[in-house]
Amino acid sequence: MALIVPSILSADFTRLGEQVKAVAEAGADRIQVDVMDGHFVPNISIGTLGVEAVRRSTTLPIEAHLMITDPARYVDDFLRAGANVIIAHREVLPDPRPLLNYIRQHGAKAGLAISPETPATAVADYLDDADLILVMTVHPGFGGQALIPECLTKVTQIRQMLTQRGLTRDIEVDGGIHEGTAVQAVVAGANVLVAGSAIYNDRETPQQAMQKLRALIGH
C-alpha cells in the first residue's frame, strides 16, 4: 500500500484552502509544503506561513520539505506552525543525526532527503534515526520536471538496506510522479508518492487526478 502526498507547490494559491480540502476529501494521506530558500535551490517559495495556512484548511498531517541550507535554524518555527513531518536534506547536514533526533523528540516525524546527485550510501548510517527517506527523482527547486529514471535505482538500494537491517521505514519519492511513473516508483520500493503538477493540473480536478493515482497503486 502506497501513500499519496499532494504537494501544494503546484496548487492555485488564490484558492489554496479549497484545493487542500479537495485532495483531503479525495483521500490524500498528508499534504506537502515545499520550502525553498533561493540558496540551496535556485527558487524561493513559501515558509512557515504556508504551513499555517494549510493547517487551517485540513486536519491531515502536514509535511514540510525543507530545501534550505540551514534547516536546524528553522525547525522550531515549522514545528510551531503545525508541521507533523519535517524533511531536511542530507547535502546540508554533515551529521544529520542530531537534527533528526531533535525533530523526533519534539513530536514530529523526521525525514532525510537526497538529491539526484547524492548516492544512496549517503543515508546508510542514519536509517535508524529517520522515520523516512526521501529520494528526489528530479532536481529540487522546480515543479513539473520529468522523473529521472536512474533515481529509482537508489530507491531499490535503500529498500534493500532497510530489509537487511530489519527496519521498517518509509521511502518517499518526489518529482515527476504521475500516471506513467507511479507504478515504477512503487515497484522500485517506494511506499510514499509525492505528486504536485499531476494532481493540480488544468486537465482534470484534483479529485479526479487523485482517483487515477489511487486506481493505479491501490489503497
C-alpha positions as CSV (number, residue, x, y, z in Angstrom):
1,M,0.0,0.0,0.0
2,A,1.4,3.3,-1.0
3,L,0.5,6.7,0.4
4,I,-0.2,9.7,-1.8
5,V,1.1,13.1,-0.7
6,P,-0.1,16.1,-2.8
7,S,2.4,19.0,-3.0
8,I,0.8,22.4,-2.9
9,L,3.7,23.8,-4.9
10,S,1.6,23.3,-8.0
11,A,-1.7,24.4,-6.4
12,D,-3.6,27.6,-7.2
13,F,-2.6,29.8,-4.3
14,T,-5.6,32.0,-4.8
15,R,-7.7,29.0,-3.9
16,L,-5.3,27.2,-1.5
17,G,-7.8,26.3,1.2
18,E,-10.2,24.9,-1.4
19,Q,-7.5,22.9,-3.2
20,V,-6.2,21.4,0.1
21,K,-9.7,20.4,1.1
22,A,-10.3,18.9,-2.4
23,V,-7.4,16.4,-2.1
24,A,-8.2,15.7,1.5
25,E,-11.7,14.6,0.6
26,A,-10.2,12.6,-2.3
27,G,-8.1,10.5,0.1
28,A,-4.8,12.3,0.4
29,D,-2.7,10.9,3.2
30,R,-0.9,14.1,4.0
31,I,0.0,17.4,2.4
32,Q,3.5,18.5,1.4
33,V,4.7,22.1,1.7
34,D,7.9,22.7,-0.3
35,V,10.1,25.3,1.4
36,M,12.9,26.8,-0.8
37,D,15.4,29.5,0.2
38,G,16.9,30.6,-3.1
39,H,20.3,29.3,-1.9
40,F,20.2,25.5,-1.5
41,V,17.9,25.6,-4.6
42,P,17.6,28.5,-7.1
43,N,14.0,29.1,-6.4
44,I,12.2,30.8,-3.5
45,S,8.9,29.5,-2.1
46,I,6.7,29.8,1.0
47,G,7.8,29.1,4.6
48,T,6.0,28.8,7.9
49,L,3.1,30.9,6.8
50,G,2.3,28.3,4.1
51,V,2.3,25.5,6.7
52,E,0.0,27.6,8.9
53,A,-2.4,28.3,6.0
54,V,-2.6,24.6,5.2
55,R,-3.1,23.7,8.9
56,R,-6.2,26.0,8.9
57,S,-7.5,24.1,5.9
58,T,-7.1,20.5,7.0
59,T,-6.6,18.1,9.8
60,L,-4.3,15.9,7.7
61,P,-0.7,15.6,8.6
62,I,1.5,18.3,7.0
63,E,4.9,17.5,5.7
64,A,7.5,20.4,5.4
65,H,10.2,19.6,2.9
66,L,13.0,22.0,3.8
67,M,15.1,22.6,0.7
68,I,17.2,25.1,2.6
69,T,20.8,25.4,3.7
70,D,20.2,25.7,7.5
71,P,17.2,23.6,8.5
72,A,18.2,23.4,12.1
73,R,17.8,27.1,12.5
74,Y,14.1,27.0,11.4
75,V,12.9,23.6,12.6
76,D,11.2,25.0,15.8
77,D,9.3,27.5,13.6
78,F,7.9,24.7,11.5
79,L,7.0,22.6,14.5
80,R,5.1,25.6,15.9
81,A,3.4,26.2,12.6
82,G,1.9,22.7,12.7
83,A,4.2,20.5,10.6
84,N,3.9,16.8,11.5
85,V,6.7,15.7,9.3
86,I,9.9,17.7,8.7
87,I,12.3,16.6,6.0
88,A,15.9,18.0,5.7
89,H,18.5,17.4,3.0
90,R,21.5,15.2,3.6
91,E,23.6,17.6,1.4
92,V,23.5,20.4,4.0
93,L,23.9,18.2,7.1
94,P,27.5,17.0,7.9
95,D,25.9,14.8,10.6
96,P,22.1,14.6,10.2
97,R,21.6,12.6,13.5
98,P,21.2,15.5,16.0
99,L,18.6,17.2,13.9
100,L,16.7,14.0,13.1
101,N,16.6,13.1,16.8
102,Y,15.6,16.6,17.8
103,I,12.6,16.5,15.4
104,R,11.5,13.2,16.7
105,Q,11.9,14.2,20.3
106,H,9.6,17.2,19.7
107,G,6.8,15.0,18.4
108,A,7.2,15.1,14.6
109,K,8.4,12.5,12.2
110,A,11.9,13.2,10.8
111,G,12.9,12.7,7.2
112,L,16.2,12.7,5.4
113,A,16.2,13.7,1.7
114,I,18.8,13.2,-1.0
115,S,19.0,15.0,-4.4
116,P,19.7,13.1,-7.7
117,E,23.4,13.6,-7.5
118,T,23.7,12.1,-4.0
119,P,24.2,8.3,-3.7
120,A,22.0,6.0,-1.6
121,T,25.0,5.3,0.6
122,A,24.8,8.8,2.0
123,V,21.9,7.9,4.1
124,A,23.1,4.4,5.1
125,D,24.4,5.4,8.6
126,Y,21.2,7.3,9.5
127,L,18.4,4.8,8.7
128,D,17.9,4.1,12.5
129,D,17.4,7.9,13.1
130,A,15.0,8.8,10.4
131,D,11.3,7.9,10.0
132,L,11.5,8.3,6.3
133,I,14.0,8.7,3.5
134,L,13.0,11.0,0.6
135,V,14.6,10.3,-2.7
136,M,14.3,13.2,-5.1
137,T,13.6,11.9,-8.5
138,V,14.0,15.4,-10.1
139,H,16.4,18.2,-9.3
140,P,14.9,20.1,-6.3
141,G,13.6,23.6,-6.7
142,F,11.0,23.5,-9.5
143,G,7.8,21.6,-10.2
144,G,6.8,20.0,-13.4
145,Q,10.0,18.2,-14.2
146,A,10.3,14.7,-15.7
147,L,11.3,11.9,-13.4
148,I,15.0,10.8,-13.6
149,P,14.8,7.0,-14.0
150,E,18.2,6.4,-12.5
151,C,17.0,7.8,-9.2
152,L,14.7,4.8,-8.8
153,T,17.7,2.6,-8.5
154,K,18.5,4.4,-5.3
155,V,15.0,3.7,-4.0
156,T,15.7,0.0,-4.5
157,Q,19.1,0.2,-2.9
158,I,17.7,1.9,0.2
159,R,14.9,-0.6,0.4
160,Q,17.4,-3.4,0.4
161,M,19.4,-1.7,3.2
162,L,16.3,-1.4,5.3
163,T,15.3,-5.0,4.7
164,Q,18.8,-6.3,5.5
165,R,18.7,-4.4,8.9
166,G,15.1,-5.4,9.7
167,L,14.0,-1.8,9.7
168,T,10.5,-0.5,8.8
169,R,10.9,2.9,7.3
170,D,9.0,4.9,4.6
171,I,10.7,5.6,1.3
172,E,9.2,8.6,-0.3
173,V,9.8,9.7,-3.9
174,D,9.3,13.3,-5.0
175,G,9.4,14.6,-8.6
176,G,7.8,13.6,-11.9
177,I,5.3,11.3,-10.3
178,H,2.2,10.8,-12.4
179,E,0.1,8.1,-14.0
180,G,3.0,6.9,-16.1
181,T,5.6,6.7,-13.3
182,A,3.7,6.0,-10.1
183,V,3.8,2.2,-10.5
184,Q,7.5,2.3,-11.4
185,A,8.3,4.0,-8.2
186,V,6.3,1.5,-6.1
187,V,7.9,-1.4,-7.9
188,A,11.3,0.1,-7.1
189,G,10.4,0.1,-3.4
190,A,8.8,3.4,-2.6
191,N,5.7,3.5,-0.4
192,V,5.1,7.2,-0.3
193,L,4.5,9.2,-3.5
194,V,4.6,13.0,-3.7
195,A,2.7,14.4,-6.6
196,G,2.2,18.1,-7.5
197,S,1.6,19.0,-11.1
198,A,0.0,15.6,-11.7
199,I,-2.7,16.5,-9.2
200,Y,-3.1,20.2,-9.6
201,N,-3.3,20.5,-13.4
202,D,-5.7,22.1,-15.9
203,R,-6.9,18.8,-17.5
204,E,-8.9,17.5,-14.5
205,T,-9.9,18.3,-11.0
206,P,-7.6,17.3,-8.1
207,Q,-10.2,14.7,-7.1
208,Q,-10.1,13.1,-10.5
209,A,-6.3,13.1,-10.5
210,M,-6.1,11.5,-7.1
211,Q,-8.6,8.8,-8.0
212,K,-6.5,7.9,-11.1
213,L,-3.3,7.5,-9.0
214,R,-5.2,5.5,-6.4
215,A,-6.5,3.2,-9.0
216,L,-3.0,2.5,-10.3
217,I,-1.3,1.9,-7.0
218,G,-4.2,0.6,-4.9
219,H,-5.1,1.5,-1.3
